[in-house]
């Protein structure tokens, strides 16, 4: 039997459940919607393992929606498509397999200090999770900030143009003032259920 209704939060590459946005989401839910369980698995940096961990989380919970940041937004797009669940993407990665310059080689997790080597085969694995075209753009809300220093927001603007898209001037890759958007994020996700 599945557990209570859950929100699946998907952290970014080299991040963890201890990230600011994950923590803010968990705290906001506990205060405003304690009936919704917060689920945020610590993901492998390797795409096939990460997706297996996410699919296990989907199978174990009654997931009402997803929130994904950066690489987590890329994964959330694929999961939303496969499972028919609404998702909110925050500064999402659009085509991460093209990120040879900054992804290949040794990568250190910002929170744990663990180092993993990303090889070309891992970038190739990412490409199999591309969703194009989007079959249900109305199921996605996309939040981007133009000051993202890691990803070009215009890629997300182009891919997600038919979704509920919010482009904020300035900001950064961490998405400044994310906590101010949690009410609208949850209204969107709950309105789709």
RODO-2510 file (C-alpha; in nm, 4 decimals, decimal comma):
residues 193
     n   res          X          Y          Z
     1     x     0,0000     0,0000     0,0000
     2     x     0,1275     0,3470    -0,0896
     3     x     0,2104     0,6027     0,1761
     4     x     0,0388     0,9395     0,2163
     5     x     0,0395     1,1939    -0,0637
     6     x     0,3924     1,3171    -0,1286
     7     x     0,5809     1,5943    -0,3030
     8     x     0,8949     1,4658    -0,4752
     9     x     1,1721     1,7261    -0,4693
    10     x     1,4623     1,6553    -0,7072
    11     x     1,7862     1,8312    -0,6217
    12     x     2,0420     1,9400    -0,8790
    13     x     2,3724     1,7918    -0,9890
    14     x     2,6381     1,7931    -0,7130
    15     x     2,3692     1,9004    -0,4660
    16     x     2,1756     1,7141    -0,1974
    17     x     1,8589     1,7099     0,0142
    18     x     2,0426     1,9659     0,2296
    19     x     2,0262     2,2349    -0,0388
    20     x     1,8610     2,5664     0,0448
    21     x     1,5628     2,5115    -0,1863
    22     x     1,5043     2,1559    -0,0653
    23     x     1,5176     2,2700     0,2965
    24     x     1,2890     2,5683     0,2300
    25     x     1,0375     2,3460     0,0513
    26     x     1,0379     2,0912     0,3336
    27     x     0,9905     2,3596     0,5992
    28     x     0,7160     2,5355     0,4024
    29     x     0,5256     2,2100     0,3532
    30     x     0,5546     2,1169     0,7207
    31     x     0,4085     2,4527     0,8171
    32     x     0,1401     2,4926     0,5498
    33     x     0,0543     2,1403     0,4279
    34     x     0,1628     1,8866     0,6903
    35     x    -0,0595     1,6284     0,5195
    36     x     0,1820     1,6245     0,2232
    37     x     0,4970     1,4210     0,2780
    38     x     0,8255     1,5732     0,1585
    39     x     1,0414     1,3231    -0,0299
    40     x     1,3897     1,4149    -0,1506
    41     x     1,6254     1,1236    -0,2143
    42     x     1,9998     1,1830    -0,2239
    43     x     2,0743     1,1147    -0,5891
    44     x     2,3689     0,9486    -0,7519
    45     x     2,5655     1,1776    -0,9854
    46     x     2,5354     0,9055    -1,2504
    47     x     2,2185     0,9457    -1,4625
    48     x     2,0983     0,5841    -1,4843
    49     x     2,1389     0,5352    -1,1099
    50     x     1,9757     0,8702    -1,0322
    51     x     1,6732     0,7899    -1,2468
    52     x     1,6430     0,4434    -1,0895
    53     x     1,6412     0,6106    -0,7450
    54     x     1,3748     0,8570    -0,8595
    55     x     1,1565     0,5868    -1,0111
    56     x     1,1824     0,3894    -0,6862
    57     x     1,0634     0,6990    -0,4990
    58     x     0,7738     0,7389    -0,7442
    59     x     0,6752     0,3746    -0,6894
    60     x     0,6916     0,3992    -0,3099
    61     x     0,4800     0,7141    -0,2720
    62     x     0,1524     0,8596    -0,3901
    63     x     0,3307     1,1488    -0,5610
    64     x     0,1026     1,4485    -0,6208
    65     x     0,3705     1,6516    -0,7972
    66     x     0,7383     1,7164    -0,8493
    67     x     0,9722     2,0093    -0,8003
    68     x     1,3094     1,9895    -0,9728
    69     x     1,6030     2,2292    -0,9666
    70     x     1,8675     2,2474    -1,2417
    71     x     1,9494     1,8834    -1,3346
    72     x     1,6559     1,7931    -1,1116
    73     x     1,4355     1,9968    -1,3458
    74     x     1,5629     1,7925    -1,6386
    75     x     1,4817     1,4683    -1,4552
    76     x     1,1441     1,6040    -1,3405
    77     x     1,0462     1,6763    -1,7006
    78     x     1,0985     1,3112    -1,7936
    79     x     0,9199     1,1799    -1,4842
    80     x     0,6252     1,4177    -1,5334
    81     x     0,5921     1,2927    -1,8901
    82     x     0,6183     0,9245    -1,7999
    83     x     0,3926     0,9303    -1,4935
    84     x     0,1495     1,2068    -1,5913
    85     x     0,2245     1,4159    -1,2827
    86     x     0,2538     1,7962    -1,2696
    87     x     0,5981     1,9420    -1,2128
    88     x     0,7609     2,2728    -1,1300
    89     x     1,1055     2,3259    -1,2789
    90     x     1,3439     2,5806    -1,1268
    91     x     1,6265     2,7022    -1,3540
    92     x     1,6085     2,3634    -1,5304
    93     x     1,8880     2,2061    -1,7305
    94     x     1,7597     2,1628    -2,0862
    95     x     2,0246     1,9595    -2,2720
    96     x     2,2793     1,8638    -2,0044
    97     x     2,4518     1,6071    -2,2256
    98     x     2,5895     1,9059    -2,4179
    99     x     2,7690     2,0275    -2,1028
   100     x     3,1031     1,8682    -2,1841
   101     x     3,3064     2,1655    -2,0675
   102     x     3,1743     2,1765    -1,7132
   103     x     3,0448     1,8245    -1,6462
   104     x     3,3220     1,5934    -1,7663
   105     x     3,5912     1,4901    -1,5218
   106     x     3,6045     1,4902    -1,1433
   107     x     3,3007     1,6494    -0,9779
   108     x     3,2760     1,7308    -0,6084
   109     x     2,9409     1,7335    -0,4307
   110     x     2,8850     2,0772    -0,2754
   111     x     2,7388     1,9307     0,0422
   112     x     2,9239     1,6051     0,1061
   113     x     3,2638     1,6682    -0,0554
   114     x     3,2434     1,3307    -0,2319
   115     x     3,4221     1,3243    -0,5680
   116     x     3,2930     1,1304    -0,8691
   117     x     3,4307     1,1097    -1,2220
   118     x     3,1815     1,1943    -1,4955
   119     x     3,2674     1,0334    -1,8294
   120     x     3,1271     1,0707    -2,1794
   121     x     2,9115     0,7602    -2,1275
   122     x     2,7282     0,9452    -1,8458
   123     x     2,6538     1,2395    -2,0740
   124     x     2,5289     0,9924    -2,3354
   125     x     2,2969     0,8415    -2,0719
   126     x     2,1431     1,1826    -2,0060
   127     x     2,0309     1,2174    -2,3657
   128     x     1,7924     0,9220    -2,3334
   129     x     1,5881     1,1237    -2,0813
   130     x     1,5182     1,4099    -2,3195
   131     x     1,1486     1,4858    -2,3695
   132     x     1,0824     1,6450    -2,7071
   133     x     0,8266     1,7510    -2,7859
   134     x     0,6431     1,7978    -2,4566
   135     x     0,3103     1,6154    -2,4781
   136     x     0,1448     1,8020    -2,1861
   137     x     0,3048     2,1471    -2,1491
   138     x     0,0151     2,2610    -1,9286
   139     x     0,1415     2,0147    -1,6634
   140     x     0,4640     2,2111    -1,6207
   141     x     0,5418     2,5379    -1,4442
   142     x     0,8883     2,6738    -1,5180
   143     x     1,0683     2,9379    -1,3111
   144     x     1,3885     3,0900    -1,4482
   145     x     1,6075     3,3841    -1,3579
   146     x     1,7993     3,5670    -1,6285
   147     x     2,1049     3,6022    -1,4047
   148     x     2,1632     3,2243    -1,3940
   149     x     2,5428     3,2011    -1,4222
   150     x     2,5452     2,8241    -1,4932
   151     x     2,2659     2,7704    -1,7471
   152     x     2,1425     2,9988    -2,0251
   153     x     1,7819     3,0773    -1,9286
   154     x     1,6959     3,1262    -2,2977
   155     x     1,7256     2,7503    -2,3544
   156     x     1,4539     2,6904    -2,0946
   157     x     1,2489     2,9783    -2,2345
   158     x     1,2591     2,8182    -2,5793
   159     x     1,1871     2,4593    -2,4700
   160     x     0,9138     2,5466    -2,2207
   161     x     0,7493     2,8367    -2,4062
   162     x     0,4075     2,6630    -2,4036
   163     x     0,4230     2,5894    -2,0291
   164     x     0,3351     2,8203    -1,7431
   165     x     0,6630     3,0108    -1,7725
   166     x     0,7872     3,2802    -1,5360
   167     x     1,1051     3,4681    -1,6245
   168     x     1,2498     3,6874    -1,3501
   169     x     1,5156     3,9440    -1,4283
   170     x     1,8428     3,9056    -1,2410
   171     x     1,8865     3,6375    -0,9807
   172     x     2,1290     3,3474    -1,0113
   173     x     2,1460     2,9711    -1,0603
   174     x     2,0407     2,9122    -0,6993
   175     x     1,7208     3,1081    -0,7776
   176     x     1,7138     3,4014    -0,5387
   177     x     1,4048     3,4394    -0,3186
   178     x     1,2791     3,0922    -0,4096
   179     x     1,0879     3,0726    -0,0817
   180     x     0,8619     3,3574    -0,2004
   181     x     0,7347     3,1337    -0,4816
   182     x     0,6375     2,8317    -0,2729
   183     x     0,2740     2,9355    -0,2342
   184     x     0,2312     2,9637    -0,6124
   185     x     0,4276     2,6435    -0,6692
   186     x     0,1942     2,4501    -0,4420
   187     x    -0,1181     2,6148    -0,5858
   188     x    -0,0062     2,5016    -0,9301
   189     x     0,0693     2,1444    -0,8231
   190     x    -0,2455     2,1063    -0,6134
   191     x    -0,4599     2,2591    -0,8881
   192     x    -0,3488     1,9849    -1,1269
   193     x    -0,4621     1,7021    -0,8973
***
